[in-house]
């Protein structure tokens, strides 16, 4: 069951409004991101969802989860758009033909 802040955030997402979420590890941010990803695929309006992670290992974990959740179908059918692409400090994505961009910056400042 989602917490109240998650329910409020889901309402914001459903209204196509923006929000910035800052909360501790294991508080439920990723749950919201997968909801946003599924919504973006359903609406298929050409937007790219950017998922930023602080470390490359987490980026790889998120990529595996996106692959498991969304790669069994093409959105729309026969599309040449990749489900996801990754941009890491050791390589760059040249063309953004993807629904989800997973980004791990070289430096994170706290």
Secondary structure, 3 states (H helix, E strand, C coil): CCCHHHHHHHHHHHCCCCCCCCCCCCCCHHHHHHHHHHHHHHHCCCCCEEEEECCHHHHHHHHHHHHHHHCCCCCCCCCCCEEEEEEECCECCCCCCEEEEEEECCCCCC
